[in-house]
Amino acid sequence: MDKIYRNFYRHFYKHTGGFIPVQPLTQSILPGDFFQVRNGNMIILGNIFRGGIVERENVEIGYGIPLNPAGWYFSDAVKKAFSSRGTGEQPLGGEFEYSKLILSFGGYGAFIFRGNNPESARILNWNAIQRQLIIKLTQTFYSFREVYVVTETATTSDWTLAIAGSEYGELEKASIIDDFSSVNFSLVEIFGHASAKTIQSKDIEFYHRESKRKPGFFKAKKLQVQDDKIETFISGLVSENQNKNEWAEDFFEYGFQTDTDSSLPDISVSRQASVLDMLQVNQLNPNTALDYFKWIDANMEDVEKLFFTYEQND
């Protein structure tokens, strides 16, 4: 994903209590969707409620769960440059009153977001289905080693987002409404209001207003290898590696100067799944899958994965 969105995604996760915007922002995501993140791309692969992975009668889903609205309007490096009230003349006579606001953006990735009336749909009995999901997603239906499952999605009655492409970003909004009590408008009173219109903008890289309850924000569980299995397996590999020098001297007809490091390597979470590729045939099976895998909450590390791409060498 373009790094101009990174600042917004980081703040969104923190302000909303762990929700992550879908990628791309105009896509929808549903409870039970499972996906992977590859080269900075979020790829939705299916849904656990389709095809019999998990039967509908075994799942409890809560709908319309209210979320704290205070966490759904925030900004970064955006300030009010100008605000005023004025009057104009109707085309057919008479006057109207309007409110005007100019927002100034402080740099690349500076943004302002407003979401109204947030609520969520959540899998309520995740604990009851998580074990069977491990077996089905890693052994019987699929052979995933890395996968995310969406456990909760959030919607708003509407949301608006503006992201600047430079320190010269500027957005002018006007609204023909009379419910503002003072000329000292806050950043969100006009911005995101249904009647507000964009008069002009400068260096605004992204602007979008969503007026439907589209599920565009989520929480998820991600598959992770059990820590004790990783340590035990790596320890075994290190032990087997102790006599590598002697073996190399006997096998290769060349004087390689090798030293064996017997310390445990640091295996990051994102690389743990590859360790399982070295298990012996049938060592990982439906009967042992629960010994090797567990679910943990998607977190800020996973937000960052949306902005990690492999550089292409020409």
C-alpha positions as CSV (number, residue, x, y, z in Angstrom):
1,M,0.0,0.0,0.0
2,D,1.1,3.5,-0.7
3,K,2.9,4.8,2.4
4,I,0.9,8.0,2.3
5,Y,-1.8,6.1,4.2
6,R,0.5,4.7,6.9
7,N,0.0,7.6,9.4
8,F,-3.8,7.3,9.1
9,Y,-3.7,3.5,9.6
10,R,-1.5,3.8,12.7
11,H,-3.7,6.5,14.3
12,F,-6.9,4.6,13.4
13,Y,-5.7,1.5,15.2
14,K,-4.9,3.5,18.3
15,H,-8.0,5.7,18.4
16,T,-10.6,3.0,17.7
17,G,-9.4,0.4,20.1
18,G,-7.7,-1.9,17.7
19,F,-9.8,-1.7,14.5
20,I,-7.9,-1.7,11.2
21,P,-9.2,-0.1,8.0
22,V,-9.5,-2.6,5.1
23,Q,-7.1,-2.3,2.2
24,P,-7.9,-0.8,-0.1
25,L,-10.2,1.6,1.8
26,T,-13.1,1.2,-0.6
27,Q,-13.3,-2.6,-0.2
28,S,-15.7,-4.4,2.1
29,I,-14.8,-7.0,4.7
30,L,-17.2,-9.4,6.6
31,P,-17.0,-11.4,9.8
32,G,-15.4,-14.7,9.0
33,D,-13.4,-13.5,6.0
34,F,-9.9,-14.9,6.0
35,F,-7.0,-13.3,4.3
36,Q,-3.3,-13.0,3.9
37,V,-1.0,-10.0,3.5
38,R,1.5,-10.4,0.6
39,N,4.0,-7.7,-0.4
40,G,1.9,-5.0,1.2
41,N,-1.4,-6.3,-0.3
42,M,-4.4,-7.5,1.7
43,I,-5.8,-10.5,-0.2
44,I,-9.2,-11.8,1.0
45,L,-9.3,-15.5,0.1
46,G,-12.7,-16.6,1.4
47,N,-15.0,-16.8,4.4
48,I,-15.2,-19.5,7.0
49,F,-19.0,-19.6,6.8
50,R,-19.0,-20.6,3.2
51,G,-18.3,-24.2,1.9
52,G,-18.9,-25.8,5.3
53,I,-15.7,-24.8,7.0
54,V,-17.8,-23.7,10.0
55,E,-21.5,-24.4,10.1
56,R,-23.8,-21.4,10.6
57,E,-25.7,-23.1,13.4
58,N,-22.4,-23.4,15.4
59,V,-21.7,-19.6,15.3
60,E,-23.2,-16.8,17.3
61,I,-22.9,-13.3,15.7
62,G,-23.9,-10.1,17.5
63,Y,-25.1,-7.2,15.3
64,G,-25.4,-3.5,15.8
65,I,-23.0,-3.4,18.8
66,P,-22.5,0.3,19.7
67,L,-18.9,1.6,19.7
68,N,-17.6,4.6,21.5
69,P,-18.1,7.5,19.0
70,A,-15.3,9.6,20.7
71,G,-12.7,7.4,19.0
72,W,-14.1,7.9,15.5
73,Y,-13.1,11.5,14.8
74,F,-9.5,12.4,14.9
75,S,-6.7,14.1,12.9
76,D,-3.0,14.6,12.8
77,A,-1.1,17.7,11.7
78,V,-4.3,19.4,10.6
79,K,-5.4,22.9,11.9
80,K,-8.1,25.3,11.2
81,A,-6.6,28.1,9.0
82,F,-9.9,30.1,8.6
83,S,-13.5,29.9,9.6
84,S,-16.4,32.3,9.1
85,R,-20.1,32.7,8.6
86,G,-21.6,34.6,5.6
87,T,-24.8,35.2,3.7
88,G,-25.6,34.8,0.1
89,E,-28.6,35.3,-2.2
90,Q,-30.8,32.6,-3.5
91,P,-31.1,32.4,-7.3
92,L,-34.9,33.0,-7.0
93,G,-34.5,35.7,-4.3
94,G,-34.0,35.6,-0.6
95,E,-30.9,35.1,1.4
96,F,-29.2,32.0,2.9
97,E,-26.6,31.7,5.6
98,Y,-23.5,29.5,5.1
99,S,-20.6,28.4,7.2
100,K,-17.1,28.1,5.8
101,L,-13.9,26.3,7.0
102,I,-10.4,26.1,5.6
103,L,-8.2,23.3,6.9
104,S,-4.4,23.4,6.6
105,F,-2.4,20.2,6.5
106,G,1.0,20.1,8.0
107,G,2.8,17.6,5.8
108,Y,2.9,14.4,3.7
109,G,0.3,12.0,5.2
110,A,-1.4,14.6,7.5
111,F,-5.1,13.7,7.7
112,I,-8.5,14.3,9.2
113,F,-11.1,11.6,9.7
114,R,-14.7,11.6,10.9
115,G,-16.9,8.6,11.3
116,N,-20.5,8.9,12.7
117,N,-22.5,6.4,14.7
118,P,-20.1,3.5,14.7
119,E,-21.2,0.0,15.5
120,S,-20.0,-3.5,14.9
121,A,-20.8,-7.0,14.1
122,R,-18.9,-9.6,16.1
123,I,-18.4,-13.3,16.3
124,L,-19.5,-13.9,19.9
125,N,-18.4,-17.4,20.5
126,W,-14.9,-17.4,18.9
127,N,-13.5,-19.6,21.7
128,A,-16.0,-22.3,20.7
129,I,-14.8,-22.5,17.1
130,Q,-11.1,-21.5,17.2
131,R,-9.7,-25.0,17.8
132,Q,-11.6,-26.5,14.9
133,L,-10.6,-23.6,12.7
134,I,-6.9,-24.3,13.3
135,I,-7.4,-27.9,12.2
136,K,-9.5,-27.0,9.2
137,L,-7.4,-24.1,7.9
138,T,-4.1,-25.8,8.4
139,Q,-4.9,-29.5,7.6
140,T,-8.3,-30.6,6.3
141,F,-9.6,-27.8,4.1
142,Y,-6.4,-25.8,3.6
143,S,-2.7,-26.0,4.5
144,F,-2.2,-22.4,5.7
145,R,0.8,-21.5,7.8
146,E,0.0,-17.8,7.8
147,V,-3.6,-16.5,7.8
148,Y,-5.9,-14.0,9.4
149,V,-9.6,-14.5,10.3
150,V,-11.9,-11.5,10.8
151,T,-13.7,-11.7,14.1
152,E,-15.4,-8.3,14.1
153,T,-16.2,-5.6,11.5
154,A,-17.3,-2.0,12.1
155,T,-19.5,0.3,10.1
156,T,-20.5,3.9,10.4
157,S,-23.6,5.8,9.2
158,D,-21.0,7.8,7.2
159,W,-17.3,8.6,7.2
160,T,-15.1,11.1,5.6
161,L,-11.3,11.1,5.2
162,A,-8.8,13.6,3.7
163,I,-5.1,12.9,3.4
164,A,-2.6,15.5,2.2
165,G,0.3,14.9,-0.2
166,S,2.5,17.7,1.0
167,E,2.9,20.4,3.6
168,Y,0.9,22.7,1.4
169,G,-2.2,20.7,1.6
170,E,-5.4,22.7,2.0
171,L,-9.1,21.9,2.0
172,E,-11.9,24.5,1.9
173,K,-15.4,23.3,3.0
174,A,-18.7,25.2,3.1
175,S,-22.1,24.2,4.4
176,I,-25.6,25.8,4.2
177,I,-26.6,24.9,7.8
178,D,-27.6,27.0,10.8
179,D,-26.9,24.6,13.7
180,F,-23.4,25.9,14.5
181,S,-23.6,28.1,17.6
182,S,-20.3,29.9,17.1
183,V,-17.9,31.0,14.5
184,N,-15.2,29.1,16.4
185,F,-15.9,25.9,14.6
186,S,-14.1,22.7,15.6
187,L,-12.3,20.7,13.0
188,V,-15.1,18.2,12.7
189,E,-18.2,20.3,12.9
190,I,-18.2,21.1,9.1
191,F,-15.8,18.4,8.0
192,G,-17.8,15.2,7.4
193,H,-21.2,16.8,7.7
194,A,-23.6,15.5,5.1
195,S,-24.4,19.0,3.8
196,A,-20.8,20.2,3.5
197,K,-19.4,20.8,0.1
198,T,-15.8,21.0,-1.0
199,I,-15.1,24.5,-2.5
200,Q,-11.5,23.9,-3.4
201,S,-8.5,21.8,-2.4
202,K,-4.8,21.8,-2.9
203,D,-2.3,18.9,-2.6
204,I,-4.9,16.6,-1.2
205,E,-3.8,13.1,-2.2
206,F,-6.9,11.2,-1.0
207,Y,-10.4,12.4,-0.3
208,H,-13.4,10.1,0.2
209,R,-16.8,10.3,1.8
210,E,-18.7,7.0,2.4
211,S,-22.4,7.5,3.0
212,K,-23.4,3.9,3.5
213,R,-22.9,1.4,6.3
214,K,-20.2,-0.3,4.4
215,P,-18.1,-2.8,6.5
216,G,-14.7,-1.3,6.0
217,F,-12.9,-1.7,9.4
218,F,-12.1,-4.9,11.3
219,K,-10.4,-6.8,14.0
220,A,-8.9,-10.2,13.3
221,K,-7.1,-13.2,14.8
222,K,-3.9,-14.4,13.2
223,L,-2.5,-17.8,13.1
224,Q,0.8,-18.2,15.0
225,V,3.1,-21.0,15.8
226,Q,3.2,-22.1,19.4
227,D,6.3,-20.6,21.1
228,D,7.4,-23.8,22.8
229,K,7.3,-25.7,19.6
230,I,9.5,-23.2,17.9
231,E,12.1,-23.3,20.7
232,T,12.1,-27.1,20.9
233,F,12.4,-27.5,17.2
234,I,15.2,-24.9,16.8
235,S,17.1,-26.4,19.7
236,G,16.9,-29.7,18.0
237,L,18.3,-28.2,14.8
238,V,21.1,-26.5,16.7
239,S,22.1,-29.9,18.4
240,E,22.2,-31.6,15.0
241,N,24.4,-28.8,13.7
242,Q,27.1,-29.3,16.3
243,N,29.2,-31.6,14.2
244,K,28.8,-29.7,11.0
245,N,32.5,-28.7,10.8
246,E,33.6,-32.3,11.0
247,W,31.1,-33.4,8.4
248,A,32.1,-30.6,6.0
249,E,35.8,-31.5,6.3
250,D,35.0,-35.1,5.3
251,F,32.5,-34.3,2.6
252,F,34.0,-31.3,0.7
253,E,37.4,-31.5,-1.0
254,Y,38.2,-28.0,0.0
255,G,39.6,-26.3,3.1
256,F,36.5,-24.4,4.2
257,Q,37.0,-22.4,7.4
258,T,33.7,-22.8,9.2
259,D,32.6,-22.0,12.8
260,T,29.4,-23.4,14.3
261,D,27.2,-20.9,16.2
262,S,25.3,-23.0,18.8
263,S,23.1,-20.1,20.0
264,L,19.4,-20.1,19.2
265,P,18.6,-17.9,16.3
266,D,16.1,-15.1,16.6
267,I,13.0,-16.2,14.6
268,S,10.6,-13.3,14.1
269,V,6.9,-14.0,14.2
270,S,6.6,-13.4,10.5
271,R,9.1,-16.1,9.8
272,Q,8.0,-18.7,12.2
273,A,5.7,-20.5,9.8
274,S,8.6,-21.3,7.5
275,V,10.2,-23.3,10.3
276,L,7.3,-25.8,9.9
277,D,8.4,-26.5,6.4
278,M,11.3,-28.5,7.9
279,L,9.1,-30.9,9.9
280,Q,9.3,-34.5,8.9
281,V,6.5,-35.9,6.8
282,N,3.2,-36.5,8.7
283,Q,4.7,-34.9,11.9
284,L,2.2,-32.1,11.5
285,N,-1.3,-33.6,10.9
286,P,-4.9,-33.1,12.1
287,N,-4.1,-34.8,15.4
288,T,-1.1,-32.6,16.2
289,A,-2.2,-29.3,14.6
290,L,-3.4,-27.8,17.9
291,D,0.1,-28.5,19.4
292,Y,1.7,-26.3,16.8
293,F,-0.7,-23.4,16.2
294,K,-2.6,-20.8,18.2
295,W,-4.6,-17.7,17.5
296,I,-3.5,-14.2,18.7
297,D,-5.0,-10.8,18.1
298,A,-3.8,-8.8,15.0
299,N,-1.9,-5.8,16.2
300,M,0.2,-2.8,15.2
301,E,2.8,-5.2,13.7
302,D,0.2,-6.4,11.2
303,V,-0.8,-2.8,10.4
304,E,2.9,-2.2,9.4
305,K,2.8,-5.3,7.2
306,L,0.4,-3.5,4.9
307,F,3.1,-1.0,4.1
308,F,6.0,-3.4,3.6
309,T,6.8,-4.2,0.0
310,Y,9.7,-6.1,-1.5
311,E,11.9,-3.9,-3.5
312,Q,12.3,-5.0,-7.1
313,N,15.8,-5.1,-8.5
314,D,16.2,-4.2,-12.1
